[in-house]
Amino acid sequence: MTWEQGALLAVLAGSLGLFVLDRWRFDIVAVAALMICVLVGIIRPDAAFAGFSNPAVVTVAMVLVITQTLARSGIVDDAARRCTDMAKTPTAQIGALCAFAALLSAFMNNVGALALMMPLAISTARRNGYSPGLILMPLSFATMLGGMCTLIGTPPNLLISNFREQATGNRFLMFDFLPVGLAITAAGLTYLTFAGWRLLPRHRTAPRVDIDRFRVSDYVTEALIRPGSHWADQKVERLEEERGVAVIGVIRDGRRVFARPGTVRFQSGDIVLLETDTATLQHLVELEGLALVAQGAGGRELRLTEAMVMPNALIQGSSALSLDLRERWGVNLVAVSRQGRRFEGRLRDANLSAGDILLLDGDPEIVAEAMGELGCIPLADRKLEFEPRRTWLIVPVFAAAVTAAALDLASAAIAFTCAVLAMLAARIIRPASLYEAVDWPVVVLLGAMIPLGTAVQTTGLAGWIGEAVVMMAPTAGPTGMLAVILIATMAVTPVLNNAATVVIMAPVVVNIAQQLGVSPDAFLMAVAIGASCDFLTPFGHHNNSIILGPGGYRFGDFWRVGLPLDLIVIVLSLLLIPLIWAF
């Protein structure tokens, strides 16, 4: 191993560790890794930003703009709502929503498809009296399955097409992924509809609580002890024992009270940091003299909106205080659900992260605008306004771009860029909102990781790893090696990132194919499928992080439902890939 190979391997290992820790955003980690490689001479300075001109990056950006416009149009919401209205049983509703989500994710980003379907899924579950947890995990998995079917369904497919073009001179076209992807998606949806959701623990399925003002089942909030409150001069431990709440802290005269809970007595004017359920909090506010801090001592009426922080949100790592929500947007942060993670300090000082559920107080129109700027999505039905006379143009323009890419009349990057220009010309997209629709962290991640993937090939690291793999399985043959590659990719993607997994694995499998003297197509297809399959952990794929809080899931719930789905994917892939993409 040369020093360049060793240094690059160390950078990739360090990036892997930082991805797993999740202390910094993935795009920042990727750019830092890129800059380290440039500074130590692994990547030439003139090639450092070549990834941002890569067709895969351009295609992702353009597809994000188009699908965001499609989401705003209300067409998707209306069609999805019609599907669920016709379904009368939980099985039928879960099947309809999952099938619709899979169809959406075949033509748009997985995270976008889930964000679009989640409010409808949650409202459907509440309306029919069962827990949203029974539907959100199947919905998340369905979006990952659907993304396997087309070139633009998920960024890994675009990256795989790019690596294939580098290796063979030919890229994968729009529907080259469909034969294998559709079979896996159909089998996966059948499993999720009839069996998967039934594996989720029923004992944690909470009964529906009819409380209009509060929707988060367990969250942290701040309550004020009013003068004359039942709890004034009472000990903290009594509140915890009698009401089943967790008192995280007591703020008195602007300072936290540090003492053993058994010795602290509440005083009028104290601010209590509570973790409790909605029914208990409503009882404390209405009958026992507490007031939410957002209400103030006067107990004004709250206008609450439930929202969730998305993976690309600009507010990740920021607090309500640093964001100055009240002054900038006229919005108050009332409560936060933190998916069981430890909560310290004041609510306003809490650093927000992807998947956090926020209860925001303010005028609904102002809150909706603030959520768009902050990178949050609502967890209730949306009311979308769009100009009807222009809505009908979105679908044909998008369909024309898909057709052009499918027939290879133009590359995907050119076809979808032309579609965006056509929508701008037709005034479907406002120029001011063009850049707001792009998920910039994803674009930066791809642009930064592509030169790293090229370096894996040019430094010979891919060849070194490939030789090691072949030597460890000398008698495996192409089919056995296909199984090794598929399972290895599925194992790596939960702790790395699906796009980063492709960037690292693709050069390696191309080299393995060269050593075995076979076409790399089957191996590249296995990497594409494996990178889309993160069904075992709540942190590997953004969609699983998003549903963790609203679904009330625990770590074990994912592998309980996801392991059989992984086995389905492995069996079908090993049967179909060699048939369609011969070695």
C-alpha positions as a printed NumPy array, in Angstrom:
array([[  0.   ,   0.   ,   0.   ],
       [  1.369,   3.43 ,  -0.963],
       [  1.25 ,   6.439,   1.343],
       [ -1.477,   7.987,  -0.854],
       [ -3.63 ,   4.891,  -0.505],
       [ -3.04 ,   4.793,   3.247],
       [ -3.826,   8.488,   3.644],
       [ -7.005,   8.218,   1.566],
       [ -8.104,   5.155,   3.535],
       [ -7.521,   7.08 ,   6.775],
       [ -9.567,  10.041,   5.496],
       [-12.417,   7.738,   4.466],
       [-12.316,   5.931,   7.819],
       [-12.362,   9.262,   9.675],
       [-15.305,  10.433,   7.571],
       [-17.111,   7.19 ,   8.37 ],
       [-16.586,   7.796,  12.074],
       [-17.923,  11.361,  11.833],
       [-20.929,  10.193,   9.824],
       [-21.72 ,   7.677,  12.568],
       [-21.292,  10.222,  15.383],
       [-23.701,  12.592,  13.576],
       [-22.281,  15.591,  15.437],
       [-21.782,  17.573,  12.242],
       [-23.869,  17.725,   9.075],
       [-22.89 ,  15.171,   6.449],
       [-22.17 ,  17.799,   3.785],
       [-19.695,  19.583,   6.07 ],
       [-17.921,  16.287,   6.796],
       [-17.713,  15.515,   3.072],
       [-16.259,  18.942,   2.209],
       [-13.745,  18.671,   5.071],
       [-12.628,  15.246,   3.795],
       [-12.269,  16.684,   0.282],
       [-10.155,  19.589,   1.505],
       [ -7.87 ,  17.289,   3.513],
       [ -7.257,  15.203,   0.388],
       [ -6.421,  18.35 ,  -1.563],
       [ -4.059,  19.666,   1.113],
       [ -2.097,  16.405,   1.37 ],
       [ -1.858,  16.084,  -2.406],
       [ -4.175,  13.13 ,  -3.018],
       [ -6.521,  15.243,  -5.171],
       [ -5.233,  17.98 ,  -7.477],
       [ -6.544,  21.49 ,  -6.679],
       [ -7.929,  21.906, -10.205],
       [ -9.968,  18.705,  -9.751],
       [-11.265,  19.486,  -6.25 ],
       [-14.596,  20.898,  -7.372],
       [-15.071,  18.853, -10.525],
       [-17.831,  16.958,  -8.772],
       [-20.116,  19.987,  -8.818],
       [-20.098,  19.952, -12.62 ],
       [-20.922,  16.255, -12.715],
       [-24.181,  15.47 , -14.558],
       [-25.423,  13.448, -11.561],
       [-25.255,  16.519,  -9.302],
       [-27.003,  18.723, -11.876],
       [-29.717,  16.107, -12.366],
       [-30.365,  15.813,  -8.626],
       [-30.711,  19.595,  -8.309],
       [-33.107,  19.872, -11.256],
       [-35.255,  16.925, -10.132],
       [-35.528,  18.486,  -6.669],
       [-36.818,  21.727,  -8.193],
       [-39.401,  19.914, -10.328],
       [-40.667,  17.624,  -7.594],
       [-40.889,  20.475,  -5.079],
       [-43.042,  22.342,  -7.6  ],
       [-45.167,  19.234,  -8.106],
       [-45.596,  18.929,  -4.334],
       [-46.705,  22.568,  -4.012],
       [-49.264,  22.151,  -6.77 ],
       [-51.55 ,  19.997,  -4.609],
       [-51.942,  17.399,  -7.372],
       [-50.164,  14.722,  -5.363],
       [-52.076,  15.463,  -2.152],
       [-55.401,  15.231,  -3.944],
       [-54.546,  11.948,  -5.682],
       [-53.178,  10.371,  -2.481],
       [-56.215,  11.46 ,  -0.473],
       [-58.542,   9.854,  -3.032],
       [-56.639,   6.574,  -2.655],
       [-56.934,   6.542,   1.13 ],
       [-60.59 ,   7.591,   1.053],
       [-61.418,   4.46 ,  -0.931],
       [-59.548,   2.2  ,   1.523],
       [-61.634,   1.255,   4.571],
       [-59.39 ,  -1.046,   6.62 ],
       [-55.91 ,  -0.416,   8.09 ],
       [-54.423,  -3.025,   5.736],
       [-55.967,  -1.364,   2.691],
       [-54.968,   2.125,   3.864],
       [-51.366,   1.09 ,   4.542],
       [-51.211,  -0.681,   1.187],
       [-52.618,   2.312,  -0.705],
       [-50.323,   4.834,   0.975],
       [-47.23 ,   2.656,   0.562],
       [-47.945,   1.951,  -3.11 ],
       [-48.526,   5.639,  -3.79 ],
       [-45.347,   6.587,  -1.896],
       [-43.31 ,   4.027,  -3.858],
       [-44.657,   5.425,  -7.133],
       [-43.765,   8.961,  -6.059],
       [-40.26 ,   8.036,  -4.939],
       [-39.546,   6.449,  -8.319],
       [-39.579,   9.964,  -9.768],
       [-38.583,  12.155,  -6.84 ],
       [-36.223,  12.216,  -3.891],
       [-37.04 ,   9.655,  -1.156],
       [-37.083,  12.294,   1.581],
       [-39.357,  14.528,  -0.494],
       [-41.787,  11.681,  -1.133],
       [-41.968,  10.852,   2.568],
       [-42.369,  14.508,   3.563],
       [-45.237,  14.793,   1.107],
       [-47.031,  11.672,   2.359],
       [-46.437,  11.901,   6.115],
       [-49.149,  14.458,   6.996],
       [-51.735,  12.44 ,   5.093],
       [-50.569,   9.187,   6.702],
       [-50.729,  10.636,  10.214],
       [-54.155,  12.189,   9.691],
       [-55.43 ,   8.91 ,   8.164],
       [-54.249,   6.958,  11.206],
       [-55.778,   9.43 ,  13.662],
       [-59.046,   9.608,  11.751],
       [-59.381,   5.824,  11.833],
       [-58.343,   5.403,  15.472],
       [-54.982,   3.631,  15.241],
       [-51.439,   4.728,  15.98 ],
       [-49.424,   6.535,  13.261],
       [-46.594,   4.179,  14.249],
       [-48.312,   1.338,  12.385],
       [-48.117,   3.195,   9.096],
       [-45.026,   5.427,   9.171],
       [-42.378,   2.685,   9.096],
       [-43.975,   0.862,   6.142],
       [-44.292,   4.255,   4.418],
       [-40.595,   5.047,   4.932],
       [-39.535,   1.619,   3.654],
       [-41.853,   1.963,   0.636],
       [-40.154,   5.191,  -0.456],
       [-36.755,   3.444,  -0.363],
       [-38.117,   0.556,  -2.421],
       [-39.664,   2.822,  -5.025],
       [-36.422,   4.731,  -5.465],
       [-34.774,   1.563,  -6.838],
       [-36.931,   1.596,  -9.963],
       [-35.605,   4.54 , -11.991],
       [-32.456,   6.511, -12.654],
       [-33.766,   9.58 , -10.82 ],
       [-35.446,   7.724,  -7.943],
       [-32.459,   8.176,  -5.631],
       [-29.02 ,   9.846,  -5.935],
       [-27.152,   6.5  ,  -5.673],
       [-28.671,   5.399,  -8.987],
       [-27.389,   8.547, -10.712],
       [-23.944,   7.998,  -9.222],
       [-23.906,   4.341, -10.321],
       [-24.788,   5.443, -13.858],
       [-21.878,   7.877, -13.75 ],
       [-19.426,   5.172, -12.625],
       [-20.695,   2.803, -15.302],
       [-20.036,   5.44 , -17.958],
       [-16.489,   5.881, -16.645],
       [-15.884,   2.121, -16.67 ],
       [-17.6  ,   1.064, -19.919],
       [-18.407,   4.246, -21.847],
       [-22.162,   3.674, -21.495],
       [-24.424,   5.027, -18.766],
       [-27.533,   3.43 , -17.297],
       [-30.701,   4.918, -18.8  ],
       [-33.902,   6.019, -17.071],
       [-35.598,   2.626, -16.8  ],
       [-32.62 ,   0.258, -16.811],
       [-33.184,  -0.165, -13.061],
       [-36.866,  -1.08 , -13.526],
       [-36.794,  -4.877, -14.158],
       [-35.02 ,  -5.692, -10.898],
       [-36.298,  -2.688,  -8.933],
       [-39.959,  -3.237,  -9.792],
       [-39.902,  -6.911,  -8.786],
       [-38.243,  -6.08 ,  -5.451],
       [-40.643,  -3.18 ,  -4.857],
       [-43.724,  -5.301,  -5.611],
       [-42.581,  -8.085,  -3.284],
       [-41.596,  -5.586,  -0.586],
       [-44.917,  -3.742,  -0.75 ],
       [-46.804,  -7.03 ,  -0.493],
       [-44.842,  -7.928,   2.635],
       [-45.286,  -4.477,   4.218],
       [-49.027,  -4.386,   3.48 ],
       [-49.976,  -7.816,   4.76 ],
       [-47.308,  -8.706,   7.316],
       [-44.721,  -6.009,   8.015],
       [-46.856,  -3.566,   9.989],
       [-48.263,  -6.407,  12.078],
       [-44.762,  -7.069,  13.479],
       [-44.722,  -3.722,  15.259],
       [-45.483,  -4.056,  18.989],
       [-49.18 ,  -3.541,  19.633],
       [-48.7  ,  -2.766,  23.335],
       [-47.082,   0.556,  22.419],
       [-49.946,   1.532,  20.173],
       [-51.415,   4.379,  22.152],
       [-55.156,   5.046,  22.025],
       [-56.233,   8.113,  20.163],
       [-56.393,  11.243,  22.315],
       [-58.882,  13.849,  21.169],
       [-56.974,  16.975,  22.068],
       [-57.039,  19.619,  19.381],
       [-54.44 ,  21.861,  20.908],
       [-51.716,  19.305,  21.591],
       [-50.645,  16.571,  19.199],
       [-47.252,  15.367,  20.359],
       [-47.679,  12.369,  22.659],
       [-44.52 ,  12.873,  24.768],
       [-42.559,  16.105,  24.686],
       [-40.613,  18.573,  26.758],
       [-42.187,  21.94 ,  27.514],
       [-41.922,  24.809,  29.983],
       [-44.757,  25.583,  32.391],
       [-45.189,  28.564,  34.708],
       [-46.385,  28.103,  38.312],
       [-49.15 ,  30.688,  38.562],
       [-50.028,  32.488,  41.825],
       [-52.533,  30.322,  43.685],
       [-51.547,  27.198,  41.783],
       [-52.273,  23.843,  43.419],
       [-48.54 ,  23.069,  43.14 ],
       [-47.164,  26.243,  44.725],
       [-45.142,  25.301,  47.83 ],
       [-45.342,  21.601,  46.916],
       [-42.274,  19.383,  46.502],
       [-41.031,  18.405,  43.041],
       [-41.176,  14.699,  43.846],
       [-44.879,  14.944,  44.687],
       [-45.686,  16.311,  41.212],
       [-43.649,  13.519,  39.636],
       [-45.255,  10.779,  41.725],
       [-48.871,  11.951,  41.562],
       [-48.984,  13.061,  37.915],
       [-46.386,  10.745,  36.402],
       [-44.366,  13.577,  34.867],
       [-40.582,  13.993,  34.703],
       [-39.34 ,  17.319,  36.082],
       [-36.132,  18.035,  34.174],
       [-35.417,  21.38 ,  35.793],
       [-36.76 ,  24.317,  37.792],
       [-35.904,  27.909,  36.806],
       [-36.288,  30.553,  39.525],
       [-35.473,  34.242,  38.997],
       [-33.731,  33.373,  35.749],
       [-31.458,  30.752,  37.316],
       [-31.642,  26.993,  37.468],
       [-32.266,  25.521,  40.917],
       [-29.59 ,  22.955,  41.733],
       [-30.682,  20.683,  44.564],
       [-31.996,  17.203,  45.22 ],
       [-35.586,  16.907,  43.882],
       [-36.8  ,  15.838,  47.316],
       [-35.738,  19.162,  48.84 ],
       [-37.037,  21.563,  46.169],
       [-40.44 ,  23.192,  46.651],
       [-42.167,  25.048,  43.847],
       [-42.793,  28.786,  44.243],
       [-45.137,  31.082,  42.334],
       [-43.332,  32.33 ,  39.255],
       [-41.111,  29.257,  38.902],
       [-40.618,  27.904,  35.391],
       [-40.75 ,  24.114,  35.353],
       [-39.194,  22.091,  32.547],
       [-41.533,  19.088,  32.151],
       [-41.572,  15.928,  30.089],
       [-45.087,  14.522,  29.934],
       [-47.936,  13.4  ,  27.726],
       [-50.622,  15.626,  26.253],
       [-53.488,  14.599,  28.513],
       [-51.508,  15.199,  31.717],
       [-50.271,  18.573,  30.525],
       [-53.758,  19.671,  29.555],
       [-54.998,  18.697,  33.02 ],
       [-52.199,  20.66 ,  34.725],
       [-52.857,  23.755,  32.613],
       [-56.635,  23.758,  32.849],
       [-57.226,  22.582,  36.418],
       [-54.103,  22.943,  38.521],
       [-52.829,  26.474,  37.926],
       [-49.981,  25.954,  35.461],
       [-49.544,  27.975,  32.282],
       [-47.372,  27.212,  29.302],
       [-44.582,  29.784,  29.136],
       [-45.609,  30.598,  25.573],
       [-49.023,  31.641,  26.964],
       [-47.605,  33.794,  29.739],
       [-49.288,  34.387,  33.068],
       [-52.384,  35.683,  31.306],
       [-53.041,  32.304,  29.769],
       [-53.755,  33.598,  26.262],
       [-55.13 ,  31.195,  23.676],
       [-52.462,  29.284,  21.783],
       [-52.535,  28.657,  18.036],
       [-50.345,  25.576,  17.723],
       [-48.792,  23.906,  14.71 ],
       [-46.907,  20.618,  14.898],
       [-43.772,  20.556,  12.734],
       [-40.72 ,  18.364,  12.282],
       [-37.121,  19.323,  11.547],
       [-36.   ,  17.869,   8.203],
       [-32.495,  16.512,   7.482],
       [-31.682,  19.466,   5.226],
       [-33.004,  22.077,   7.67 ],
       [-30.821,  25.127,   8.188],
       [-31.83 ,  25.233,  11.866],
       [-29.989,  22.016,  12.752],
       [-27.545,  22.788,  15.544],
       [-29.267,  26.1  ,  16.327],
       [-31.487,  26.952,  19.285],
       [-34.731,  28.892,  19.463],
       [-32.837,  31.673,  21.234],
       [-30.125,  31.966,  18.588],
       [-32.713,  31.81 ,  15.81 ],
       [-34.717,  34.593,  17.524],
       [-37.978,  32.954,  16.435],
       [-40.224,  35.463,  18.175],
       [-38.595,  38.601,  16.781],
       [-37.867,  37.355,  13.257],
       [-41.069,  35.425,  12.578],
       [-43.465,  36.124,  15.432],
       [-43.374,  32.424,  16.358],
       [-42.935,  30.847,  19.809],
       [-41.45 ,  27.416,  20.483],
       [-43.866,  25.765,  22.922],
       [-42.584,  22.192,  23.134],
       [-40.047,  19.771,  21.66 ],
       [-40.232,  15.988,  21.28 ],
       [-36.676,  14.651,  21.256],
       [-37.158,  10.94 ,  20.356],
       [-36.062,   9.832,  23.825],
       [-32.743,  11.723,  23.754],
       [-31.5  ,  13.515,  26.849],
       [-32.715,  17.104,  27.301],
       [-30.674,  19.638,  29.242],
       [-31.123,  23.349,  29.934],
       [-33.923,  25.691,  28.91 ],
       [-36.198,  24.919,  26.018],
       [-35.007,  28.027,  24.205],
       [-31.373,  26.838,  24.495],
       [-31.936,  23.349,  23.082],
       [-29.936,  22.633,  19.92 ],
       [-32.366,  21.295,  17.332],
       [-31.624,  18.299,  15.119],
       [-33.259,  16.315,  12.318],
       [-36.357,  14.433,  13.452],
       [-37.157,  16.742,  16.383],
       [-40.875,  17.516,  16.612],
       [-41.647,  21.144,  17.412],
       [-44.87 ,  22.629,  18.713],
       [-44.963,  26.185,  17.362],
       [-47.325,  28.94 ,  18.492],
       [-48.302,  31.719,  16.118],
       [-50.564,  32.786,  13.283],
       [-50.928,  29.732,  10.996],
       [-49.931,  31.645,   7.867],
       [-46.85 ,  33.112,   9.54 ],
       [-45.905,  29.715,  11.003],
       [-46.252,  28.109,   7.563],
       [-43.903,  30.708,   6.07 ],
       [-41.44 ,  30.284,   8.945],
       [-41.45 ,  26.48 ,   8.56 ],
       [-40.537,  26.826,   4.884],
       [-37.577,  29.05 ,   5.69 ],
       [-36.447,  26.971,   8.652],
       [-36.63 ,  23.625,   6.837],
       [-39.531,  22.016,   8.724],
       [-42.596,  20.138,   7.52 ],
       [-46.062,  20.171,   9.12 ],
       [-47.432,  17.01 ,  10.718],
       [-51.028,  17.944,   9.964],
       [-52.984,  18.328,   6.745],
       [-51.682,  21.141,   4.567],
       [-53.811,  23.62 ,   2.703],
       [-51.937,  24.442,  -0.488],
       [-52.736,  27.278,  -2.831],
       [-51.624,  27.23 ,  -6.417],
       [-52.82 ,  28.889,  -9.615],
       [-55.112,  26.307, -11.267],
       [-54.508,  27.615, -14.791],
       [-50.83 ,  26.639, -14.568],
       [-51.066,  23.432, -12.565],
       [-51.968,  21.252, -15.525],
       [-48.662,  22.072, -17.262],
       [-46.486,  20.502, -14.563],
       [-47.25 ,  16.858, -15.321],
       [-46.778,  17.008, -19.13 ],
       [-43.524,  18.957, -18.809],
       [-42.182,  16.467, -16.27 ],
       [-43.401,  13.53 , -18.38 ],
       [-41.688,  14.955, -21.447],
       [-38.387,  15.189, -19.561],
       [-38.728,  11.602, -18.296],
       [-39.506,  10.376, -21.818],
       [-36.532,  12.207, -23.323],
       [-34.205,  10.701, -20.742],
       [-35.743,   7.223, -21.083],
       [-35.355,   7.192, -24.885],
       [-31.826,   8.639, -24.596],
       [-32.846,  11.646, -26.687],
       [-30.945,  13.708, -24.137],
       [-29.03 ,  12.994, -20.953],
       [-31.003,  13.207, -17.719],
       [-29.177,  16.408, -16.745],
       [-30.096,  18.138, -20.041],
       [-33.69 ,  16.829, -20.082],
       [-34.542,  17.977, -16.565],
       [-32.716,  21.298, -16.894],
       [-34.83 ,  22.02 , -19.985],
       [-37.939,  21.055, -18.001],
       [-37.05 ,  23.565, -15.273],
       [-36.489,  26.278, -17.89 ],
       [-39.867,  25.463, -19.458],
       [-41.578,  25.798, -16.067],
       [-39.832,  29.126, -15.502],
       [-40.965,  30.35 , -18.929],
       [-44.543,  29.252, -18.185],
       [-44.326,  31.015, -14.801],
       [-45.039,  27.76 , -12.981],
       [-41.875,  28.336, -10.952],
       [-41.077,  31.761,  -9.563],
       [-37.401,  32.704, -10.101],
       [-37.221,  33.8  ,  -6.449],
       [-38.159,  30.288,  -5.25 ],
       [-35.942,  28.399,  -7.708],
       [-32.955,  28.03 ,  -5.389],
       [-35.11 ,  27.476,  -2.306],
       [-36.363,  24.2  ,  -3.796],
       [-32.87 ,  22.674,  -4.013],
       [-31.737,  20.465,  -1.134],
       [-28.293,  22.06 ,  -0.973],
       [-26.743,  19.731,   1.643],
       [-27.41 ,  16.776,  -0.7  ],
       [-25.947,  18.65 ,  -3.669],
       [-22.844,  19.624,  -1.668],
       [-22.445,  16.05 ,  -0.394],
       [-22.515,  14.654,  -3.925],
       [-20.208,  17.356,  -5.3  ],
       [-17.67 ,  16.736,  -2.545],
       [-17.81 ,  12.926,  -2.562],
       [-17.429,  12.395,  -6.326],
       [-13.739,  13.53 ,  -6.388],
       [-13.12 ,  11.221,  -3.404],
       [-14.604,   8.323,  -5.375],
       [-12.383,   9.2  ,  -8.341],
       [ -9.376,   9.259,  -6.006],
       [-10.258,   5.759,  -4.739],
       [ -9.811,   4.625,  -8.346],
       [ -6.82 ,   6.746,  -9.425],
       [ -4.697,   6.065,  -6.319],
       [ -5.11 ,   2.335,  -6.774],
       [ -6.974,   1.941,  -3.474],
       [ -9.908,   0.337,  -5.304],
       [ -7.549,  -2.205,  -6.856],
       [ -5.926,  -2.961,  -3.512],
       [ -9.301,  -3.521,  -1.813],
       [-10.583,  -5.488,  -4.797],
       [ -7.578,  -7.83 ,  -4.75 ],
       [ -8.037,  -8.364,  -1.018],
       [-11.695,  -9.256,  -1.481],
       [-10.981, -11.658,  -4.35 ],
       [ -8.196, -13.328,  -2.358],
       [-10.513, -13.824,   0.62 ],
       [-13.094, -15.553,  -1.595],
       [-11.035, -17.153,  -4.373],
       [-13.609, -19.826,  -5.211],
       [-16.727, -17.672,  -4.902],
       [-17.145, -17.071,  -8.621],
       [-19.207, -14.176, -10.081],
       [-22.468, -15.202,  -8.392],
       [-20.862, -15.68 ,  -4.999],
       [-19.026, -12.37 ,  -5.375],
       [-22.33 , -10.721,  -6.295],
       [-23.78 , -11.916,  -2.977],
       [-20.714, -10.647,  -1.084],
       [-20.987,  -7.214,  -2.75 ],
       [-24.739,  -6.901,  -2.156],
       [-24.578,  -7.873,   1.518],
       [-21.471,  -5.748,   2.14 ],
       [-23.171,  -2.696,   0.623],
       [-26.308,  -3.276,   2.684],
       [-24.142,  -3.535,   5.805],
       [-22.163,  -0.363,   5.087],
       [-24.925,   2.019,   4.018],
       [-26.634,   2.345,   7.457],
       [-23.477,   3.736,   9.065],
       [-22.106,   5.691,   6.114],
       [-24.641,   7.292,   3.772],
       [-26.222,   5.87 ,   0.648],
       [-24.48 ,   8.308,  -1.723],
       [-21.144,   8.   ,   0.082],
       [-21.488,   4.203,   0.06 ],
       [-21.844,   4.215,  -3.73 ],
       [-18.872,   6.549,  -4.181],
       [-16.636,   4.188,  -2.196],
       [-18.049,   0.825,  -3.33 ],
       [-18.473,   1.483,  -7.076],
       [-14.746,   1.812,  -7.947],
       [-14.013,  -1.288,  -5.873],
       [-16.611,  -3.477,  -7.598],
       [-15.531,  -2.258, -11.038],
       [-12.017,  -3.411, -10.172],
       [-13.313,  -6.748,  -8.862],
       [-15.191,  -7.274, -12.146],
       [-11.986,  -6.569, -14.101],
       [-10.049,  -9.109, -12.031],
       [-12.748, -11.729, -12.583],
       [-12.931, -10.875, -16.291],
       [-16.678, -10.152, -16.262],
       [-18.93 ,  -7.173, -16.989],
       [-19.282,  -4.758, -14.049],
       [-22.98 ,  -4.126, -14.745],
       [-24.334,  -6.795, -12.371],
       [-22.006,  -5.711,  -9.568],
       [-22.881,  -2.025, -10.039],
       [-26.588,  -2.894,  -9.952],
       [-26.036,  -4.795,  -6.697],
       [-24.358,  -1.728,  -5.183],
       [-27.265,   0.483,  -6.293],
       [-29.807,  -1.851,  -4.678],
       [-27.772,  -2.401,  -1.517],
       [-27.264,   1.345,  -1.022],
       [-31.036,   1.87 ,  -1.092],
       [-31.733,  -0.78 ,   1.556],
       [-31.419,   0.636,   5.04 ],
       [-34.241,  -1.116,   6.829],
       [-32.426,  -2.096,  10.051],
       [-31.52 ,   1.168,  11.795],
       [-33.201,   4.48 ,  12.583],
       [-30.141,   6.562,  11.682],
       [-28.732,   5.253,   8.377],
       [-31.333,   6.793,   6.077],
       [-32.873,  10.209,   6.625],
       [-36.388,   8.818,   6.217],
       [-35.951,   6.504,   9.187],
       [-34.665,   9.398,  11.308],
       [-37.705,  11.444,  10.337],
       [-40.275,   8.836,  11.389],
       [-38.534,   7.833,  14.626],
       [-40.239,  10.488,  16.781],
       [-43.737,  10.652,  15.22 ],
       [-43.926,   6.856,  15.138],
       [-42.743,   6.392,  18.735],
       [-40.304,   3.717,  17.562],
       [-37.412,   2.05 ,  19.338],
       [-34.232,   0.772,  17.743],
       [-35.389,  -2.851,  17.745],
       [-38.575,  -2.046,  15.835],
       [-36.565,  -1.383,  12.68 ],
       [-34.763,  -4.707,  12.48 ],
       [-37.93 ,  -6.551,  13.517],
       [-39.735,  -5.271,  10.414],
       [-36.651,  -4.646,   8.262],
       [-34.818,  -7.975,   8.536],
       [-37.436,  -9.999,   6.601],
       [-37.514,  -7.211,   4.008],
       [-33.727,  -7.383,   3.658],
       [-33.967, -11.131,   3.09 ],
       [-36.581, -10.58 ,   0.369],
       [-34.295,  -8.054,  -1.335],
       [-31.261, -10.373,  -1.161],
       [-33.07 , -13.424,  -2.55 ],
       [-34.754, -11.577,  -5.43 ],
       [-31.6  ,  -9.633,  -6.303],
       [-29.446, -12.755,  -6.515],
       [-32.071, -14.43 ,  -8.701],
       [-32.83 , -11.531, -11.038],
       [-29.622,  -9.538, -11.459],
       [-27.685, -12.386, -13.173],
       [-30.657, -13.045, -15.464],
       [-31.019,  -9.424, -16.593],
       [-27.391,  -8.275, -16.35 ],
       [-25.322, -11.264, -17.444],
       [-21.75 , -11.512, -16.184]])
